[in-house]
Amino acid sequence: MATMTKRYREAVTVETEAVSVEIDGAQPPPTGFTWRGGRYRILTVLGHWREDAAYWSGGGVEVPQRDLWRVEAQNGSPSRGIYELVAEDGQWRLDRVWD
């Protein structure tokens, strides 16, 4: 079965775990988010990685440091979805949704 992603890149409000110590400048794990008026509860963090400007150095591309979180979330209905959240410069956005 093939899956498709849709790219949104829309600002979202994200709730995170209360972590007393920041690890390497990373955002704490998200626990929920609000998108287009709907409240989504994160059920599982499927992955977390950081895109760092140092990785891209030398290629002439300037990329700010950002944390990406791929999560399984539910917004009150029985269906669940896979979402990719991005934290960059203190702002969060919903980057992708898998169908």
KAMO-V366932 format. One record per backbone hydrogen bond with DSSP energy under -1.0 kcal/mol. NH is the residue of the N-H (numbers start at 1). CO is the residue of the C=O. E is the energy in kcal/mol with one decimal. If there is no record, write none. Layout:
nh=[NH/NH]
co=[CO/CO]
e=[E/E]
This chain:
nh=[6/8/10/12/13/15/17/19/26/31/32/33/34/35/38/40/41/42/43/44/46/47/49/51/55/59/66/67/68/69/70/71/72/73/74/81/83/84/85/86/87/88/91/93/94/95/96/97/98/99]
co=[97/95/94/92/34/32/29/17/23/15/15/40/13/38/35/33/74/31/72/72/70/70/68/66/52/56/51/87/49/85/47/83/44/81/41/73/71/96/69/93/67/91/88/86/10/84/84/6/82/4]
e=[-2.4/-2.1/-1.8/-1.3/-1.5/-2.8/-2.7/-1.1/-2.8/-3.0/-1.4/-2.2/-2.5/-2.5/-2.2/-3.5/-3.3/-2.1/-2.8/-1.6/-2.4/-1.7/-2.0/-2.6/-1.2/-1.7/-2.3/-2.3/-3.0/-2.9/-2.5/-3.0/-2.8/-2.5/-2.1/-2.5/-2.7/-2.4/-3.0/-2.6/-2.9/-2.9/-1.9/-1.9/-3.3/-3.0/-1.1/-1.9/-2.5/-2.9]
